[in-house]
């Protein structure tokens, strides 16, 4: 319950979103449900989707905020989405 609504940042310092919940197996944390909030990078990338699940292996630190590896951050470029499909 302490991690609910915790801010999530990438290891490069970009605001990613907020923790919605943790996903547990019987013995460990499997991953984190991160919701896209208004000014987050995740909101810009996903558009209408509500969030993503970040595997726990990509979490670097949990404290006052959650820090995730930049490999968990989907790459986004307006050029990629318009030109990539034609080739």
C-alpha positions as CSV (number, residue, x, y, z in Angstrom):
1,X,0.0,0.0,0.0
2,X,3.0,2.3,0.5
3,X,3.9,2.1,-3.2
4,X,0.4,3.1,-4.5
5,X,0.5,6.3,-6.5
6,X,4.3,6.4,-6.1
7,X,6.0,8.5,-8.9
8,X,7.9,6.5,-11.5
9,X,11.0,7.9,-13.2
10,X,13.3,6.5,-15.8
11,X,17.0,6.2,-14.9
12,X,17.6,9.2,-17.2
13,X,15.3,11.3,-15.0
14,X,12.2,11.5,-17.1
15,X,8.8,11.3,-15.3
16,X,7.2,8.1,-16.5
17,X,3.9,7.8,-14.6
18,X,2.5,6.6,-11.3
19,X,2.3,3.1,-9.7
20,X,-1.2,1.8,-9.9
21,X,-0.5,-1.6,-8.3
22,X,2.1,-4.3,-7.8
23,X,1.7,-7.7,-9.4
24,X,2.6,-10.5,-7.0
25,X,3.2,-14.2,-7.4
26,X,3.1,-16.4,-4.4
27,X,6.7,-15.6,-3.4
28,X,7.8,-12.4,-5.1
29,X,6.9,-9.2,-7.0
30,X,6.4,-10.1,-10.7
31,X,5.9,-6.5,-12.0
32,X,4.4,-3.1,-11.5
33,X,1.3,-1.6,-13.2
34,X,2.2,1.9,-14.1
35,X,-0.6,4.3,-15.1
36,X,-0.1,7.1,-17.6
37,X,-0.8,10.4,-15.9
38,X,-1.4,13.8,-17.4
39,X,2.1,15.2,-17.8
40,X,4.0,11.8,-18.0
41,X,6.2,10.5,-20.8
42,X,4.0,7.4,-20.9
43,X,0.9,9.5,-21.7
44,X,2.7,11.1,-24.7
45,X,3.8,7.7,-26.0
46,X,0.6,5.7,-25.4
47,X,-2.0,8.2,-26.3
48,X,-5.3,6.6,-25.3
49,X,-3.9,3.6,-23.4
50,X,-4.1,3.7,-19.6
51,X,-0.7,2.3,-18.7
52,X,1.9,-0.5,-19.0
53,X,3.2,-3.3,-16.9
54,X,6.9,-3.0,-16.0
55,X,8.7,-6.3,-15.1
56,X,10.3,-6.1,-11.7
57,X,13.7,-7.0,-13.2
58,X,13.7,-3.5,-14.9
59,X,13.2,-1.7,-11.5
60,X,16.5,-0.2,-10.3
61,X,15.4,1.3,-7.0
62,X,12.3,1.7,-4.8
63,X,12.3,4.5,-2.2
64,X,10.3,7.7,-2.2
65,X,10.1,7.2,-6.0
66,X,10.4,4.1,-8.2
67,X,13.3,4.2,-10.7
68,X,13.1,2.0,-13.8
69,X,15.7,1.2,-16.5
70,X,15.4,3.1,-19.7
71,X,14.9,-0.2,-21.5
72,X,11.4,-0.3,-20.0
73,X,10.6,3.1,-21.7
74,X,9.0,2.6,-25.1
75,X,10.8,4.6,-27.7
76,X,8.7,7.3,-29.3
77,X,9.3,9.4,-32.4
78,X,6.7,11.0,-34.7
79,X,8.9,10.2,-37.7
80,X,9.0,6.5,-36.8
81,X,5.3,6.1,-36.7
82,X,4.7,7.8,-40.1
83,X,7.7,6.6,-42.2
84,X,8.4,3.1,-40.8
85,X,5.2,1.5,-42.2
86,X,5.9,2.4,-45.8
87,X,9.3,0.8,-46.2
